[in-house]
Amino acid sequence: MNSRENTMAFAATIAGSDPSAGAGIQVDLKTMAACGVWGMTVIAALTAQNATHVLDSSSVPAAFIKKQIDALEEDFPIGCYKTGMLKNAETVNIVAASIPEGRNLVVDPVLLATKEYRLLDEAGQERLVAELLPRTTVITPNIPEAAALSGITITGSESMEEAAYWFIDHGAKAAVIKGGHAHFRLGTDVFADKDGIMLVEGEVAPFTDVHGSGCCYASAIAAHIALGYPVRDAVLEAKKFVTGAIKYSWEYAPGRRTMNPGWQQHKTYYTKF
């Protein structure tokens, strides 16, 4: 093992590009850097979007996605991968086939953009469950995503926990059902693994729909796993981090807030002079 491997933690995000840098690959990198990890990228999709909506998206050829993963594996001891927007079934299949056995993997199952723009097609959704879920260290759906993938109608604490166990039963080692949409237990996430349920509580900010929150949370979990934290501890540390990034989120377009992964260093990004 060389000295670089002794001193640096590496994580890689496989996701879509967001030109506004409020979500996707761009916010993943900001998050990993803020958590003390060298973040790397595999571009799986391109989007044309701004602070308000997604105008269009385009997939990256599956063979080229594989080449990106192969190139990173050739040189770097990747402690954890994180997936975000994968767009279609072909992309999901190549990602599942290309990540080496034994690598940690955090899956953020990005299905829809806020304005109901589909970011993963229905065939891709099916392949995610069949091919990617059995490779997953921890999956991080919000309530609508958990309901869409599991088929469970989530209306309260009991069904939220049932959905978390559904992901364990279908191959994931752990699941975090995010509580941002949980009016019955707002802001409290449900973590499940083979050892049972853990409630992950955080401060509830007076903001709704902060752009990039799911990307930031999953990337923070991946970063802490890459740093060597056990999964439960990685989730708890990531929750603290994402709570701060939401608290110090900022309005980068009228009525539209985005995450602030640099909140520990920069409380705002406003002009200083």
PyMOL commands that set and color helices and strands:
alter all, ss='L'
color gray80, all
select helices_A, chain A and resi 3-7+24-34+62-75+89-98+122-135+143-150+157-169+213-226+231-247
alter helices_A, ss='H'
color red, helices_A
select strands_A, chain A and resi 10-17+38-49+54-59+78-83+105-107+138-139+174-177+189-193+196-200+250-253+256-258
alter strands_A, ss='S'
color yellow, strands_A
deselect
rebuild
show_as cartoon
